[in-house]
Amino acid sequence: MHEHALARAILQTALERARGRRVTAVETTVGALRQVVPSSLAFHFELLARGTLCEDAAFVQHLQPARLRCACGAEWELGELSFSCPRCGGTDTEVTGGEELLIDSIEVEEEQCTARR
């Protein structure tokens, strides 16, 4: 279950960046080629966040489709498991998207100002 390890790393990063403040949302981008099951990642994040400053934080995942580029210059989104170019049929291709696993943002509660005027 690598989703458990990924959720733990995301949680740890969020807690470090929050610097003791309550986390209200964590937004991520997950590429289609990362072999991550989004519902499993969300489940493990929620499970691991219990009892931490990330408990009840919204966990938002943006799924990034796989994209390829051929030597002929064609670019396309991978729909089926075929790495052949739809324009020329060539296989001299490179992956240009879909391998991401990013923490896009971490939203935290700001402390209330108690200063009097």
N, C-alpha and C positions, 0 to 999 in steps of 0.2 A: 504494500500500500504506500506508494510514494506520495499520494495526496496528503497523508498524515505528516510526512516529513516536510512537504512544501508548506502546509498550513502552519506547522510549527515555526518555520523560518519566516513566514509572513507575519505571524503573530509577534515573534521576537523583535523583528524590525519595527513593527508598529509601536510596540511598547518602548523600545529604545528611543524612537523619534518623539514620542509623546512626552517624554521627560516628566513623568508623574501625573500628567493630566489624563482625564477620562477620554477615551477614544470613542467617537460616535459613528465613524464610518471609515472603511478601508476600501479603496477602489483599485482594482487590478486589471491587467490585460493578460489574457492567456491565449497563446497561439495554438492553432489546431494540430500542429505537429508535435506539441509537448506531451501528447498522450495523457492528458489530465481529464478526468471525469468531473465536470463542473459541480455537479450535485455532491459528489464525494468530497471535493475540496471545501465546499461551503459547510458541509456537515462536520468535517474535521476542524475547521476554523472555529465554528460555534462551540464544539466540544472542548477544544483546548482553551478557548477564551473564558470559559466559566471560572469565576473567582479572580479574574484579572481586570485591569482597567479597560480591556476590550470587550468585556461581557456586554451583550446586547448591541454591539456595534453593527451597523449595516455592513454587509460584505457583498460588494458589487463586483461582478466579473464581466469584462468586455471580451467577447470571444473574437480572436483575430483569425480570419481564414488563411489558409496556406496560399501563397502566391509564388509563381515561378516566372523566370525570364529565360528565353532561348537565345542562343548565339545569333539567330537571325534578327533579334530585337523584339520579338513578340513577348508580351507579358500577359499572364492570365491567372485567374483564381482557380486553384485545384478543386475540381468538383468530384471527380472520381479518381481512383488510385491508378493514374496513368501520368507518367512524367514526360510523355511525348508532346512536342509542340503542336498545337492545333492548327498553326499556319503552315509549317513546312514538314511536320512529322519527325523532326530531329529530336535527338535525345541529349544534345549538348546543352543542358539546362542547369540553372542554379536557383536555389531557393532564395526568394527575396522577402518573404513574410510568412509568419505562422510558427516561428520558433520562439516567439517572445514569451517571457514570464516576468511581468513587471508590476511593481507597486506604483500605481499612478499618483495616488494621493492618500493622505491620512488626515482625517478631520478630527480635531480635538476640541473639547470644551475649554473656553477661555475662562480664567479666573475673574470673578466679579471684583470690580474696583470698590474698595471700601473707604477710599479717601473722602474727607469732607471738605467742602469749600468754605 
